[in-house]
Amino acid sequence: MEKHYIPKEISWLSFNERVLQEADNKEVPLLERLKFMGIYSNNLDEYFRVRVATVKRLSVLESKLKNILGYSPKATLKKVYETVLIQNMKFEKIYADILRDLGKNNICIINEKQLNSDQADFVQKYFHKELKTRLMPFLIEKDSKLPDLIDAAIYLAIYLTDSPTQKNRYALMEVPTNILPRFIVLPCKGKQNFIIFLDDIIRYGLKDIFFIFDFNEISAYTIKLTKDAELEMEDDISESYIDKIARSLKLRKKSIPLRFIYDRDMPSDLVTIITKKLHFGPDDVIIPGNRYHNFKDFMNFPYLQQDKLYYPSLVSIPHHSLKEGESILTAMKKKDIMLHFPFNSFDYITDLLQEASIDPYVTSIQITLYRLAINSSVINALLNARRNGKKITTIVELQARFDEEANIFWGKKLLDEGVKVVYGVPGLKVHAKLCLITRVVNNITQRYAAVGTGNFNEDTARIYTDHLLLTANKKITNEVFKAFSFFRMNYKKDNYYHLVLSPFSLRNKIISLIENEIKNAKSGKKAYIYLKMNNITDAKIIECLYKASNSGVTVRLIIRGMLSLIPGVKDVSENINAIGIVDRFLEHSRFLIFCHGNDEKVYITSADLMPTNLDYHIEVTCPIFDKSIKNDIKRIFEIQWSDNVKARIYDEKQSNQFFMDGKEPSRSQVEVYNYLNRINEKHTEYTPVC
């Protein structure tokens, strides 16, 4: 299997390189390219904190795990380090190119040595008014231990030199980007915009902090540390689940360092002192970089009044079945409705919850909460429903990585308002996206469900592509009710005939559907499998897809991120083709299409085909019964499969070559928008202007 299986950690790096390609793409608006630099950097941080951390742990048990995993953890780590260094060189070149292009558009990022008199006066005042009292330097002495460095932060390593005595002093100081913006817009005259890093404002004022020391020169170099972010969960039955998470979050801050990045101009003695105190060895990742780190902050670069440097704003497409000022619950009762984010507005979900909160016949709302917006309208609607006497049950997943603290906060807020809060399932992660509204009219119970591929989060719904089914179909709503009963009633399993849940039945269902296509192909019938996923890494599923390919089944895969399967290998995967799309919006939707003897089976799902999702998560895969919605999903797949602008081809070398077929340019995210717009125009006189 190892020969035809790409370790997911290596495949993930290939995905992040596609993000870097967007930053390098001159066709992408300039300030959007800068955001892609930020996305790449943020992705890489999380990659080290989670995936590299896991492989490093596994490498200790190399001999025992190699056969189980299908690949060598140690060899994978070596490949990871080599690839990251190569990508880092590309990253620095692209950043230099973007800086030149910014200059051509009258946007100058300058440092503390390039200020004119007016700018220097502004920086001096900003330093004393906003910064100085927030800076807490830590002196590095020979026998001192470093404080626990935060892996999401950047620090300035300070170097003070006293020429007469030849004595050097060293210090560390956190750059307070959790309090102040990383980029400060300077006063300007005319059309030119001048921006300075917060780091450089600190550099400008260093002498005012270290004035008590005699020094001839003082300099500061940015460093950054990445740590293992896996939570340590011990089986202590006397400790509550929420307490375990909270305690694990504290331990995370003291976890093992994995990567150290430093300004390559930093004096070698200072590099040695810091890395030694951090206990970095020859096998650890130590990367010399440029003057600035934490490029994830470019995701929040100041807005500048130059529309041509940004993507045009997206005008939401109204859904023809949901009329303004009319009941969404009534519309759901008439027919199934599929919302496509970000092309349709997330406001429909807020409106649905608001309607349910004041509907006198609604008795309860149940919902899974995985990641929430910072100022969540979903939470506000749920709290309003509770105040109106509705019974509200929320399944809050505390193990939503990097959102654990936020979810503990929201859970406590909900509890304070009398909402029933179920903190996930110990041993499993609740990743399903479900909402159930129950109405009782004349003693008759009516249920309305929302089943989606993405979170109930209005922030991500603006930048992620996702699908959300709104339905009153009893086949689905009754089983969504069973799913919530599972959470509430000591995790008692039930029988499901339509919804497919992991970890109970999804793996077997997927394998069964693939085997059915194999059977049909061998019988000379039409057979195909079309999958749109974020990731496919499960070895058993991949083995089944290889068998399907060798049986003559046409397999088409649209995968955003990790794909451990290798398409197009002779006698292994000749009938499998795969592409990955990276564009303005993050491709997050997941759906599955099976020919099934020309009686197509179409599903949307919260799950990727990975061991974690299939075996250790609560995921829900939902069949689509409505013919028009099935046709829409099939059409969206075909549009994306025809993308020859933003689609890259997956191959054995992970070369990320763009798919170009010589036809008219077809950019799928634009074409999907146009397709959904045409559907709306058929049903309404309203035509949105893009």
Secondary structure, 3 states (H helix, E strand, C coil): CHHHECCHHHHHHHHHHHHHHHHHCCCCCHHHHHHHHHHHHHHHHHHHHHHHHHHHHHHCCHHHHHHHHCCCHHHHHHHHHHHHHHHHHHHHHHHHHHHHHHHHCCEEEECCCCCCHHHHHHHHHHHHHHHHHHCCCEEECCCCCCCCCCCCCEEEEEEEEECCCCEEEEEEEECCCCCCCCEEEECCCCCCEEEEEHHHHHHHHHHHHCCCCCCCEEEEEEEEEEECCCCCCCCCCCCCHHHHHHHHHHHHCCCCEEEEEEECCCCHHHHHHHHHHCCCCCCCEEEEECCCCCHHHHHHCCCCCCHHHCCCCCCCCCCCCCCCCCCHHHHHHHCCEEEEECCCCCHHHHHHHHHHHHCCCEEEEEEEECCCCCCCHHHHHHHHHHHCCCEEEEEECCCCCCCHHHHHHHHHHHHHCCCEEECCECCEEECCCEEEEEEEECCEEEEEEEEECCCCCCCHHHCEEEEEEEECCHHHHHHHHHHHHHHHCCCCCCCCCCCEEECCCHHHHHHHHHHHHHHHHHCCCCCEEEEEECCECCHHHHHHHHHHHHCCCEEEEEECCCECECCCCCCCCCCEEEEEECCCCEECCCEEEECCCCCCEEEEECCCECHHHHHCEEEEEEECCCHHHHHHHHHHHHHHHCCCCCEEECCCCCCCEECCCCCCCCCHHHHHHHHHHHHHHHHCCCCCCC
